[in-house]
Amino acid sequence: MGALPKQRRTRAKQGLVRQHDRVKEPAIMTCPQCRQYKRQHHICPHCGYYAGRQVVEIKTRQRRSDDE
């Protein structure tokens, strides 16, 4: 037989035990270069900057012209 709890947890204590299992919102900030939202300590997906310097070259999507 496996391990069993010695006593039953009440509903109030049960919430305290599961307190750390909740879903947390990601830390979001604005990029100082392009003013778009980005996650903290991550490269900006819009401009490719991190810590004041460009780390990744972001390719812009080319629109198809209507005459083609």
N, C-alpha and C positions, 0 to 999 in steps of 0.2 A: 504494500500500500504506500502511496506517495505522501508527501508532506501535506498536512492540513493546517489551516489556521487555528490558533488556540481559542479565539473568540470571534464572534461576528462583528463586522464593522458597521457602525450606524451610518445613516445616510449623510449626516453632516461630516463625519470623518472620512467617508468615502470620497467626497468632493475634494477634500484636502489632499488625499493620497493621489488622486488623478489630476491634480492642478497643473502639473508640468506636461501633461499629454495634450494640451490644447494646441490648436493650430495658431501659429504666430504669423503676423503680417511681416513681409520683408521690409527691411530698412530702405527707404527710398529718399533720394535727394535730387536736387536739380543740378545738371551739369553746368559748370562755370563757363564752358565754351559756347554751347548751343542752347542752353536754358531748357533742355528737355529733361524729362524724368529718367533717372537711372538708379540702379541699385548701388549701395555704398560699397566701396572697395572693388568695383568692377569697371571694366572698360565701357565707355558710353556706346551703345549700339547705334546711335544716330551719327556721331561725328568721329568716333574712334579714339578720342582723347582719354588719357588717364594721368592724373597728377601733373597737369599742365603741359603735357607733351603728347604728340600723336603717336600712338602705338600701333594701330591697325588702320590700313587704308580702306575706307568704306566705298564700295562701288555704288554709284547712283543708277537706278533703274531707268533704262531708256524707254521712252514712250514711242509707240508706233504711230507714224503719221497716217492720216486718213486717206491720203492719195495713193498709198501703196496697194 
